[in-house]
Amino acid sequence: MAVIIKCNALAPPAASGKMIAEAPRGNAWPVVGDRAFVWTCETDGGDGLVACGAITAVGPGNLRSTRLTIDPDGRAVASPLGKDDLMPYRDSPLGPPIVGLAKKLYWHALTKIVSLDSQEEEFLDDRFAPATTGT
């Protein structure tokens, strides 16, 4: 399963390179090994889509939040995706993956963890630069 976590702006990754993000669970029950995309709220100083990687730990956060530890895959965002990009799709009926993402990220709770379908996951994955291999 893949999830997207919409959270407040994050501190720089820990020395281990892992990111810690926290938000209430929406319709998702993330587990270790799941793929996670991180979206930081632009209204709170974030940049929209910022990272993707594998969940390495799931635990309780503050109040009713869930804390995810994510090991980023190291790929840079090649095609930014922010609130302004989603705005035209927020009221659209069913359609391409960006419509589903607009509904999940633009409306309702400021922070949340929600499941992604395979088309949304592929759409987000395509926003990142290809992985580089060491020689």
C-alpha positions in Angstrom: 0.0 0.0 0.0 1.1 3.6 -0.5 0.1 6.6 1.5 0.5 10.3 1.4 1.1 12.2 4.6 0.0 15.9 4.6 1.9 17.4 7.4 3.3 20.7 8.7 6.7 21.8 7.5 9.4 19.3 8.6 12.7 19.8 10.3 15.7 18.7 8.3 16.2 14.9 8.2 17.9 13.4 11.2 21.6 12.3 10.9 20.4 9.0 9.7 18.7 10.7 6.8 15.3 9.6 7.9 12.3 12.0 8.1 9.8 12.0 10.9 6.3 13.2 10.0 3.2 13.3 12.1 -0.5 13.6 11.2 -3.9 12.1 12.1 -4.8 9.0 10.1 -7.5 9.6 7.6 -8.5 6.4 5.8 -5.0 4.8 6.0 -3.5 2.2 8.3 0.2 2.5 7.3 2.6 -0.2 8.2 6.4 -0.7 8.1 7.5 -1.3 4.5 4.6 0.8 2.9 5.6 3.5 0.5 5.0 7.0 1.7 4.9 10.4 -0.1 5.3 13.5 2.0 3.4 16.7 1.3 4.1 19.7 3.5 1.4 22.3 4.0 2.2 25.4 2.1 0.0 27.5 4.5 2.4 26.4 7.2 5.6 27.2 5.4 5.9 23.9 3.5 6.6 23.2 -0.1 3.9 20.8 -1.3 5.3 17.5 -2.4 8.8 17.1 -0.9 9.8 13.4 -0.6 8.9 9.8 -1.1 10.4 6.7 0.5 9.7 3.6 2.7 8.1 3.7 6.1 10.5 2.3 8.6 8.5 2.9 11.8 4.9 3.7 12.8 4.0 4.9 16.2 1.8 7.2 18.3 2.3 10.9 17.9 0.9 13.9 19.8 -2.8 13.8 20.6 -4.5 11.6 18.0 -1.7 11.7 15.5 0.3 8.9 14.0 4.1 9.3 13.7 5.8 7.9 10.6 9.5 7.5 10.2 10.3 7.5 6.5 13.6 6.6 4.8 13.6 8.8 1.7 14.6 7.2 -1.6 16.9 10.1 -2.3 15.2 11.3 -5.5 14.6 15.0 -5.9 11.2 16.5 -6.8 11.5 17.1 -10.6 8.0 18.4 -11.2 6.7 20.4 -8.1 3.2 19.8 -7.0 1.7 22.4 -4.8 -1.6 23.8 -3.7 -1.9 26.1 -6.8 -1.4 23.0 -9.0 -4.3 21.2 -7.3 -6.7 24.1 -7.1 -8.2 23.8 -10.6 -9.1 20.1 -9.8 -10.5 20.4 -6.3 -14.2 20.5 -7.5 -13.8 18.2 -10.5 -15.8 15.0 -10.8 -14.0 11.7 -11.1 -11.1 11.9 -13.6 -7.4 11.6 -13.8 -5.3 10.9 -10.7 -4.7 14.6 -9.9 -8.5 14.9 -9.2 -8.3 12.3 -6.5 -5.2 13.9 -5.0 -6.8 17.4 -5.1 -9.7 16.0 -3.1 -7.4 14.3 -0.6 -4.9 17.2 -0.2 -6.9 20.4 -0.8 -10.0 19.8 1.2 -10.7 18.9 4.8 -8.1 18.4 7.5 -5.0 20.5 7.4 -2.9 17.4 8.3 -3.7 13.8 7.6 -2.5 10.4 6.4 -4.5 8.9 3.5 -4.3 5.9 1.2 -3.4 6.3 -2.4 -4.7 4.2 -5.3 -2.2 2.8 -7.8 -2.9 5.6 -10.3 -2.3 8.3 -7.7 0.9 6.5 -6.6 2.2 6.3 -10.2 1.3 10.0 -10.8 3.2 11.1 -7.7 6.2 8.8 -8.5 6.5 10.4 -11.9 7.0 13.8 -10.2 10.4 12.7 -8.9 13.7 12.5 -10.8 14.8 9.1 -11.9 16.9 7.2 -9.4 20.6 7.4 -10.1 22.9 4.4 -9.8 26.4 4.6 -8.4 29.3 3.5 -10.6 
